[in-house]
Amino acid sequence: MYKIIFTKEAQKALLRLPGSTAVQVCQKLEQLAADSYAPIANAKKLQNRSGYRLRIGDWRVIYEIQNDKLVVLVLKIAQRGEVYR
């Protein structure tokens, strides 16, 4: 099982999310931690940078999987228009 680690920016964003969205984000991340290579709906590899994108409604979660450390590193959580900046 992988450990989930948030950057400071991602942790602050998670706390600001609407309640139901925050719960959905946590559930999806727990699925990732349990099996980082299981197919998860709405998750895609990023094209121009390393990492992955998880879509939850209008929100996006940008994360990396660090296999050597068994870590899912959550880099950013933001709305669709802001996350790729």
Secondary structure as UniProt FT lines:
FT   STRAND          3..6
FT   HELIX           8..16
FT   HELIX           19..34
FT   TURN            36..37
FT   TURN            41..42
FT   STRAND          43..45
FT   STRAND          52..56
FT   TURN            57..58
FT   STRAND          59..66
FT   TURN            67..70
FT   STRAND          71..79
FT   HELIX           80..83
//
